[in-house]
Amino acid sequence: HVLRIVNSGVSTVTFNSYFKFPSGASPALPTASGAISLISFTVHTQGRVGVASVFLAGASVNFS
C-alpha cells in the first residue's frame, strides 16, 4: 500500500507503534504547504486476539 500525502496549509502526521520503519523511528515529514510525501507499507501481521497488526514501512519525503 502507498499513502500519498500532499500538504495543504500546515500538516502534522503521526504514526502509531504498528508502523515499523527500517531506522526504528518514524520519518520527519515536511510540514510546509505543497510538500509531497510517500509512505509505503506492507501488512506483516494482521491484528487478531493478543497479536497487534504490524506494518513494515518506508518513506520518501519532501518531493516539493
PDB file as gemmi writes it, atoms N, CA and C in Angstrom:
CRYST1    1.000    1.000    1.000  90.00  90.00  90.00 P 1                      
ATOM      1  N   HIS A   1       0.837  -1.166   0.000  1.00  0.00           N  
ATOM      2  CA  HIS A   1       0.000   0.000   0.000  1.00  0.00           C  
ATOM      3  C   HIS A   1       0.887   1.235   0.000  1.00  0.00           C  
ATOM      4  N   VAL A   2       0.419   2.289  -0.639  1.00  0.00           N  
ATOM      5  CA  VAL A   2       1.162   3.545  -0.652  1.00  0.00           C  
ATOM      6  C   VAL A   2       0.211   4.682  -0.297  1.00  0.00           C  
ATOM      7  N   LEU A   3       0.620   5.510   0.651  1.00  0.00           N  
ATOM      8  CA  LEU A   3      -0.113   6.718   1.004  1.00  0.00           C  
ATOM      9  C   LEU A   3       0.622   7.907   0.401  1.00  0.00           C  
ATOM     10  N   ARG A   4      -0.098   8.741  -0.313  1.00  0.00           N  
ATOM     11  CA  ARG A   4       0.493   9.975  -0.840  1.00  0.00           C  
ATOM     12  C   ARG A   4      -0.092  11.113  -0.026  1.00  0.00           C  
ATOM     13  N   ILE A   5       0.768  11.889   0.598  1.00  0.00           N  
ATOM     14  CA  ILE A   5       0.341  12.997   1.445  1.00  0.00           C  
ATOM     15  C   ILE A   5       0.778  14.289   0.776  1.00  0.00           C  
ATOM     16  N   VAL A   6      -0.186  15.128   0.406  1.00  0.00           N  
ATOM     17  CA  VAL A   6       0.094  16.432  -0.191  1.00  0.00           C  
ATOM     18  C   VAL A   6      -0.406  17.470   0.804  1.00  0.00           C  
ATOM     19  N   ASN A   7       0.506  18.245   1.364  1.00  0.00           N  
ATOM     20  CA  ASN A   7       0.131  19.227   2.375  1.00  0.00           C  
ATOM     21  C   ASN A   7      -0.623  20.401   1.759  1.00  0.00           C  
ATOM     22  N   SER A   8      -1.662  20.802   2.446  1.00  0.00           N  
ATOM     23  CA  SER A   8      -2.417  21.996   2.091  1.00  0.00           C  
ATOM     24  C   SER A   8      -2.479  22.842   3.349  1.00  0.00           C  
ATOM     25  N   GLY A   9      -1.712  23.916   3.395  1.00  0.00           N  
ATOM     26  CA  GLY A   9      -1.543  24.642   4.650  1.00  0.00           C  
ATOM     27  C   GLY A   9      -0.498  23.903   5.466  1.00  0.00           C  
ATOM     28  N   VAL A  10      -0.596  23.935   6.760  1.00  0.00           N  
ATOM     29  CA  VAL A  10       0.340  23.233   7.632  1.00  0.00           C  
ATOM     30  C   VAL A  10      -0.239  21.870   7.965  1.00  0.00           C  
ATOM     31  N   SER A  11       0.590  20.841   7.883  1.00  0.00           N  
ATOM     32  CA  SER A  11       0.127  19.472   8.122  1.00  0.00           C  
ATOM     33  C   SER A  11       0.985  18.808   9.185  1.00  0.00           C  
ATOM     34  N   THR A  12       0.361  18.022  10.054  1.00  0.00           N  
ATOM     35  CA  THR A  12       1.077  17.229  11.043  1.00  0.00           C  
ATOM     36  C   THR A  12       0.582  15.792  10.933  1.00  0.00           C  
ATOM     37  N   VAL A  13       1.497  14.857  10.712  1.00  0.00           N  
ATOM     38  CA  VAL A  13       1.155  13.445  10.587  1.00  0.00           C  
ATOM     39  C   VAL A  13       1.923  12.679  11.657  1.00  0.00           C  
ATOM     40  N   THR A  14       1.245  11.785  12.351  1.00  0.00           N  
ATOM     41  CA  THR A  14       1.920  10.940  13.344  1.00  0.00           C  
ATOM     42  C   THR A  14       1.646   9.472  13.028  1.00  0.00           C  
ATOM     43  N   PHE A  15       2.517   8.597  13.477  1.00  0.00           N  
ATOM     44  CA  PHE A  15       2.383   7.163  13.265  1.00  0.00           C  
ATOM     45  C   PHE A  15       2.336   6.467  14.616  1.00  0.00           C  
ATOM     46  N   ASN A  16       1.504   5.434  14.720  1.00  0.00           N  
ATOM     47  CA  ASN A  16       1.492   4.675  15.962  1.00  0.00           C  
ATOM     48  C   ASN A  16       2.550   3.577  15.889  1.00  0.00           C  
ATOM     49  N   SER A  17       2.673   2.802  16.932  1.00  0.00           N  
ATOM     50  CA  SER A  17       3.728   1.790  17.024  1.00  0.00           C  
ATOM     51  C   SER A  17       3.504   0.610  16.082  1.00  0.00           C  
ATOM     52  N   TYR A  18       2.372   0.562  15.371  1.00  0.00           N  
ATOM     53  CA  TYR A  18       2.133  -0.528  14.422  1.00  0.00           C  
ATOM     54  C   TYR A  18       3.015  -0.400  13.191  1.00  0.00           C  
ATOM     55  N   PHE A  19       3.464   0.839  12.869  1.00  0.00           N  
ATOM     56  CA  PHE A  19       4.326   1.068  11.724  1.00  0.00           C  
ATOM     57  C   PHE A  19       5.777   0.847  12.127  1.00  0.00           C  
ATOM     58  N   LYS A  20       6.463  -0.063  11.436  1.00  0.00           N  
ATOM     59  CA  LYS A  20       7.866  -0.364  11.714  1.00  0.00           C  
ATOM     60  C   LYS A  20       8.707   0.156  10.556  1.00  0.00           C  
ATOM     61  N   PHE A  21       9.533   1.172  10.825  1.00  0.00           N  
ATOM     62  CA  PHE A  21      10.414   1.749   9.813  1.00  0.00           C  
ATOM     63  C   PHE A  21      11.819   1.181   9.979  1.00  0.00           C  
ATOM     64  N   PRO A  22      12.602   1.049   8.894  1.00  0.00           N  
ATOM     65  CA  PRO A  22      13.945   0.460   8.979  1.00  0.00           C  
ATOM     66  C   PRO A  22      14.844   1.139  10.005  1.00  0.00           C  
ATOM     67  N   SER A  23      14.719   2.444  10.176  1.00  0.00           N  
ATOM     68  CA  SER A  23      15.569   3.173  11.125  1.00  0.00           C  
ATOM     69  C   SER A  23      15.131   2.945  12.565  1.00  0.00           C  
ATOM     70  N   GLY A  24      13.921   2.393  12.754  1.00  0.00           N  
ATOM     71  CA  GLY A  24      13.387   2.214  14.104  1.00  0.00           C  
ATOM     72  C   GLY A  24      12.584   3.402  14.582  1.00  0.00           C  
ATOM     73  N   ALA A  25      12.606   4.492  13.808  1.00  0.00           N  
ATOM     74  CA  ALA A  25      11.869   5.700  14.188  1.00  0.00           C  
ATOM     75  C   ALA A  25      11.031   6.164  13.005  1.00  0.00           C  
ATOM     76  N   SER A  26       9.934   6.837  13.302  1.00  0.00           N  
ATOM     77  CA  SER A  26       9.097   7.405  12.248  1.00  0.00           C  
ATOM     78  C   SER A  26       9.846   8.507  11.519  1.00  0.00           C  
ATOM     79  N   PRO A  27       9.604   8.676  10.211  1.00  0.00           N  
ATOM     80  CA  PRO A  27      10.281   9.740   9.478  1.00  0.00           C  
ATOM     81  C   PRO A  27       9.771  11.118   9.891  1.00  0.00           C  
ATOM     82  N   ALA A  28      10.601  12.120   9.700  1.00  0.00           N  
ATOM     83  CA  ALA A  28      10.200  13.503   9.936  1.00  0.00           C  
ATOM     84  C   ALA A  28       9.612  14.026   8.634  1.00  0.00           C  
ATOM     85  N   LEU A  29       8.294  14.106   8.585  1.00  0.00           N  
ATOM     86  CA  LEU A  29       7.635  14.567   7.365  1.00  0.00           C  
ATOM     87  C   LEU A  29       7.646  16.089   7.304  1.00  0.00           C  
ATOM     88  N   PRO A  30       7.745  16.653   6.100  1.00  0.00           N  
ATOM     89  CA  PRO A  30       7.723  18.105   5.971  1.00  0.00           C  
ATOM     90  C   PRO A  30       6.343  18.656   6.348  1.00  0.00           C  
ATOM     91  N   THR A  31       6.308  19.882   6.839  1.00  0.00           N  
ATOM     92  CA  THR A  31       5.042  20.497   7.245  1.00  0.00           C  
ATOM     93  C   THR A  31       4.615  21.636   6.330  1.00  0.00           C  
ATOM     94  N   ALA A  32       5.471  22.044   5.397  1.00  0.00           N  
ATOM     95  CA  ALA A  32       5.172  23.190   4.534  1.00  0.00           C  
ATOM     96  C   ALA A  32       4.048  22.888   3.556  1.00  0.00           C  
ATOM     97  N   SER A  33       3.275  23.900   3.251  1.00  0.00           N  
ATOM     98  CA  SER A  33       2.202  23.773   2.268  1.00  0.00           C  
ATOM     99  C   SER A  33       2.787  23.377   0.918  1.00  0.00           C  
ATOM    100  N   GLY A  34       2.179  22.402   0.262  1.00  0.00           N  
ATOM    101  CA  GLY A  34       2.635  21.945  -1.043  1.00  0.00           C  
ATOM    102  C   GLY A  34       3.624  20.797  -0.996  1.00  0.00           C  
ATOM    103  N   ALA A  35       4.164  20.469   0.173  1.00  0.00           N  
ATOM    104  CA  ALA A  35       5.109  19.360   0.278  1.00  0.00           C  
ATOM    105  C   ALA A  35       4.389  18.044  -0.012  1.00  0.00           C  
ATOM    106  N   ILE A  36       5.094  17.120  -0.646  1.00  0.00           N  
ATOM    107  CA  ILE A  36       4.523  15.821  -1.000  1.00  0.00           C  
ATOM    108  C   ILE A  36       5.386  14.732  -0.367  1.00  0.00           C  
ATOM    109  N   SER A  37       4.748  13.760   0.278  1.00  0.00           N  
ATOM    110  CA  SER A  37       5.444  12.633   0.887  1.00  0.00           C  
ATOM    111  C   SER A  37       4.757  11.339   0.471  1.00  0.00           C  
ATOM    112  N   LEU A  38       5.544  10.267   0.342  1.00  0.00           N  
ATOM    113  CA  LEU A  38       5.008   8.945   0.058  1.00  0.00           C  
ATOM    114  C   LEU A  38       5.375   8.012   1.208  1.00  0.00           C  
ATOM    115  N   ILE A  39       4.390   7.318   1.740  1.00  0.00           N  
ATOM    116  CA  ILE A  39       4.617   6.320   2.781  1.00  0.00           C  
ATOM    117  C   ILE A  39       4.140   4.998   2.203  1.00  0.00           C  
ATOM    118  N   SER A  40       5.046   4.024   2.095  1.00  0.00           N  
ATOM    119  CA  SER A  40       4.648   2.713   1.603  1.00  0.00           C  
ATOM    120  C   SER A  40       4.717   1.727   2.760  1.00  0.00           C  
ATOM    121  N   PHE A  41       3.810   0.755   2.742  1.00  0.00           N  
ATOM    122  CA  PHE A  41       3.856  -0.261   3.789  1.00  0.00           C  
ATOM    123  C   PHE A  41       3.248  -1.569   3.317  1.00  0.00           C  
ATOM    124  N   THR A  42       3.711  -2.640   3.921  1.00  0.00           N  
ATOM    125  CA  THR A  42       3.196  -3.980   3.677  1.00  0.00           C  
ATOM    126  C   THR A  42       2.666  -4.515   4.993  1.00  0.00           C  
ATOM    127  N   VAL A  43       1.512  -5.157   4.965  1.00  0.00           N  
ATOM    128  CA  VAL A  43       0.958  -5.743   6.186  1.00  0.00           C  
ATOM    129  C   VAL A  43       1.754  -7.001   6.495  1.00  0.00           C  
ATOM    130  N   HIS A  44       2.473  -6.985   7.622  1.00  0.00           N  
ATOM    131  CA  HIS A  44       3.283  -8.129   8.053  1.00  0.00           C  
ATOM    132  C   HIS A  44       2.431  -9.104   8.862  1.00  0.00           C  
ATOM    133  N   THR A  45       1.701  -8.588   9.837  1.00  0.00           N  
ATOM    134  CA  THR A  45       0.728  -9.400  10.575  1.00  0.00           C  
ATOM    135  C   THR A  45      -0.541  -8.590  10.719  1.00  0.00           C  
ATOM    136  N   GLN A  46      -1.651  -9.283  10.659  1.00  0.00           N  
ATOM    137  CA  GLN A  46      -2.950  -8.627  10.790  1.00  0.00           C  
ATOM    138  C   GLN A  46      -3.433  -8.792  12.220  1.00  0.00           C  
ATOM    139  N   GLY A  47      -3.983  -7.718  12.804  1.00  0.00           N  
ATOM    140  CA  GLY A  47      -4.440  -7.754  14.181  1.00  0.00           C  
ATOM    141  C   GLY A  47      -5.425  -8.881  14.446  1.00  0.00           C  
ATOM    142  N   ARG A  48      -5.209  -9.578  15.528  1.00  0.00           N  
ATOM    143  CA  ARG A  48      -6.130 -10.610  15.997  1.00  0.00           C  
ATOM    144  C   ARG A  48      -5.973 -10.702  17.507  1.00  0.00           C  
ATOM    145  N   VAL A  49      -6.721 -11.518  18.150  1.00  0.00           N  
ATOM    146  CA  VAL A  49      -6.703 -11.576  19.614  1.00  0.00           C  
ATOM    147  C   VAL A  49      -5.278 -11.807  20.116  1.00  0.00           C  
ATOM    148  N   GLY A  50      -4.790 -10.874  20.931  1.00  0.00           N  
ATOM    149  CA  GLY A  50      -3.470 -10.989  21.538  1.00  0.00           C  
ATOM    150  C   GLY A  50      -2.303 -10.636  20.647  1.00  0.00           C  
ATOM    151  N   VAL A  51      -2.557 -10.329  19.366  1.00  0.00           N  
ATOM    152  CA  VAL A  51      -1.474 -10.002  18.437  1.00  0.00           C  
ATOM    153  C   VAL A  51      -1.833  -8.710  17.712  1.00  0.00           C  
ATOM    154  N   ALA A  52      -0.969  -7.714  17.805  1.00  0.00           N  
ATOM    155  CA  ALA A  52      -1.218  -6.430  17.144  1.00  0.00           C  
ATOM    156  C   ALA A  52      -0.846  -6.525  15.668  1.00  0.00           C  
ATOM    157  N   SER A  53      -1.451  -5.668  14.873  1.00  0.00           N  
ATOM    158  CA  SER A  53      -1.056  -5.544  13.472  1.00  0.00           C  
ATOM    159  C   SER A  53       0.364  -4.990  13.417  1.00  0.00           C  
ATOM    160  N   VAL A  54       1.104  -5.351  12.370  1.00  0.00           N  
ATOM    161  CA  VAL A  54       2.438  -4.806  12.143  1.00  0.00           C  
ATOM    162  C   VAL A  54       2.533  -4.425  10.679  1.00  0.00           C  
ATOM    163  N   PHE A  55       2.941  -3.181  10.405  1.00  0.00           N  
ATOM    164  CA  PHE A  55       3.115  -2.685   9.050  1.00  0.00           C  
ATOM    165  C   PHE A  55       4.590  -2.382   8.814  1.00  0.00           C  
ATOM    166  N   LEU A  56       5.216  -3.071   7.869  1.00  0.00           N  
ATOM    167  CA  LEU A  56       6.608  -2.797   7.516  1.00  0.00           C  
ATOM    168  C   LEU A  56       6.575  -1.632   6.537  1.00  0.00           C  
ATOM    169  N   ALA A  57       7.211  -0.520   6.897  1.00  0.00           N  
ATOM    170  CA  ALA A  57       7.007   0.733   6.172  1.00  0.00           C  
ATOM    171  C   ALA A  57       8.311   1.396   5.742  1.00  0.00           C  
ATOM    172  N   GLY A  58       8.196   2.240   4.740  1.00  0.00           N  
ATOM    173  CA  GLY A  58       9.289   3.079   4.262  1.00  0.00           C  
ATOM    174  C   GLY A  58       8.714   4.427   3.860  1.00  0.00           C  
ATOM    175  N   ALA A  59       9.572   5.430   3.714  1.00  0.00           N  
ATOM    176  CA  ALA A  59       9.086   6.777   3.401  1.00  0.00           C  
ATOM    177  C   ALA A  59      10.011   7.480   2.419  1.00  0.00           C  
ATOM    178  N   SER A  60       9.403   8.232   1.536  1.00  0.00           N  
ATOM    179  CA  SER A  60      10.116   9.163   0.659  1.00  0.00           C  
ATOM    180  C   SER A  60       9.462  10.509   0.917  1.00  0.00           C  
ATOM    181  N   VAL A  61      10.222  11.455   1.413  1.00  0.00           N  
ATOM    182  CA  VAL A  61       9.622  12.703   1.872  1.00  0.00           C  
ATOM    183  C   VAL A  61      10.122  13.913   1.090  1.00  0.00           C  
ATOM    184  N   ASN A  62       9.268  14.914   1.058  1.00  0.00           N  
ATOM    185  CA  ASN A  62       9.560  16.241   0.525  1.00  0.00           C  
ATOM    186  C   ASN A  62       9.941  16.241  -0.943  1.00  0.00           C  
ATOM    187  N   PHE A  63       8.968  15.904  -1.784  1.00  0.00           N  
ATOM    188  CA  PHE A  63       9.147  15.967  -3.218  1.00  0.00           C  
ATOM    189  C   PHE A  63       8.949  17.363  -3.774  1.00  0.00           C  
ATOM    190  N   SER A  64       8.593  18.331  -2.917  1.00  0.00           N  
ATOM    191  CA  SER A  64       8.319  19.677  -3.412  1.00  0.00           C  
ATOM    192  C   SER A  64       9.598  20.407  -3.760  1.00  0.00           C  
TER     193      SER A  64                                                      
END                                                                             
